[in-house]
């Protein structure tokens, strides 16, 4: 299952970048948030529940990372 998740992470990068880019100020911030999103997703694969769409899970992480990044800025 880990290989499928990694493939889904790679495939969802462009869509996730667009989502994150809309929530941040500049491209460098977007890249930072996206990197943190993927790191958290990878390290927390055990929390993913396959009955829910993977994209929803990933975007929830991205939203939370974006909010936290905005608080630090």
N, C-alpha and C positions, 0 to 999 in steps of 0.2 A: 504494500500500500504506500510506502514512503516514496517509491519511484513515481507513482501516479501523482502524488501530492507535489513533488518537486516539478514534474512536468506541468502541472496546473499552475504552479507559481510562475514558472517561466512564460507560459502562455498568457497569463493574466497581467503581465508586466505593463504592457501598453495601456490597457484599460485602467489599471490601478494608477498609473502615472497621470492620466487625464483627470481622474477623480481627485488625486492628491494635489495636482497642479491648480485645480480650481479652488482649493482651500488654503493655499499658501501664497506668499507674496512674490517670490521669484523662483527661477529654475533651480538654483542651488539649494534653496530650502525644500523644494519639491523632491529633489534627489535624496536629501538627508532623510526626509520623512518616509520616502519610499524604501530606502535601505533599512531603516528602523522597522518599518512594517514587515518586510520580508524576513528580517532577522527574528522578530517576535513570532511571526507565523511559523517559521521553521522550528524554533525552539519550543513552541507550544502545540506541535502537531497532535499530541496526545489528547488535547482538549477539543479537537475537531470531531463533530458528530456527523457521520455520513448521511444521516437522514435529512440534513439541511444542505442547501446549495453551498458549495465551496466558496463561490464568489461572495455570497452574503457574509460568510465568516471572515474572509479576507478583507472586505470593505469595512466591516465593523472594526477590525484592528486598525485599518488605515484611518478611519474617522477618529478613533481615540488617540492615535499617535499624532494626528494633525492638531487636535485640540490641545494636547499636552505641549506640542511644539509651539503653538501660538501663545500659550501661557508663559513659556520661557523667553519668548522674543521680546 
